[in-house]
């Protein structure tokens, strides 16, 4: 992972600004989310069927595509044709998408979630140590991102088998209005200088949480913990994951170059977080260097999630330059919603 200095000051400045989110923010509902299924992929179809049932997704919000499965990347032209089909079939009220596969995870040098969210745009990606296009949704109080920004935040319900997908979905549903009872945030410092760059923001992240839950900043990866609601670290591979228990709705990610290469093994795949029990994670699919804006802002995602936004909203609003990063998990998880039906 390369270590440029550009854009870091701007990202830090936004971090320090107050996030104007209400005490009990509204969140996306099943009506706001469209589920995209690849009918040529039996696992995608099975994940979609289970998710639609568990989340009561309206039938008109289930969008069917057909393309060859089992590939890490989609060619740009093939993606453009699929994306156009999706746009034509999406009901007008839909504000976000859920994909139902782990592969493909990339379109060119873009992540597939940002490609579906905004369309393929080279300005959103770079394999050099340079900034990319910023998301208009970043640090936004928008409840209608497509209506306001022509952007539909996208998350992949990613798994390599149906049992794992069902467990992920069940955790997301179980999280709703659970309030993360007894949960803690672990903002981990490491000796990896290139990947530990978010540690400079941890003090501000604690201020943004404002005592809503305990925040620890250990110098080693937690092990045998049973109370993890948030876990952020900078390292290529995380030790001790299998010894921990994540609460329903937990968010966890590691800042490294290729965590978003979900079926690769050059570094730890972000799928390992979901397999360990987290409900949402994030990783980059192509070399981002360690530009902070290309990774989740821990204080921002925690504050918004704690205020009642869904997982997909809080996570997407915490990444300034999401073009190279894939969001994975159960999008409608909402542990801190105010009340049933809110």
Secondary structure as UniProt FT lines:
FT   TURN            6..7
FT   HELIX           8..16
FT   TURN            23..24
FT   HELIX           30..32
FT   STRAND          33..38
FT   TURN            39..40
FT   HELIX           42..55
FT   HELIX           59..61
FT   STRAND          62..65
FT   STRAND          73..74
FT   HELIX           76..89
FT   TURN            92..93
FT   STRAND          96..99
FT   STRAND          106..107
FT   TURN            108..109
FT   STRAND          110..111
FT   HELIX           112..118
FT   HELIX           122..124
FT   TURN            136..139
FT   HELIX           145..149
FT   STRAND          153..156
FT   HELIX           162..175
FT   TURN            176..177
FT   TURN            179..182
FT   STRAND          184..187
FT   TURN            193..195
FT   HELIX           197..201
FT   HELIX           202..209
FT   TURN            210..211
FT   STRAND          214..216
FT   STRAND          228..233
FT   HELIX           241..243
FT   STRAND          246..254
FT   TURN            259..260
FT   TURN            262..263
FT   HELIX           271..276
FT   STRAND          280..284
FT   TURN            289..290
FT   HELIX           292..294
FT   HELIX           298..306
FT   TURN            307..308
FT   HELIX           311..316
FT   TURN            317..318
FT   HELIX           322..324
FT   STRAND          325..329
FT   TURN            331..332
FT   TURN            335..336
FT   TURN            340..341
//
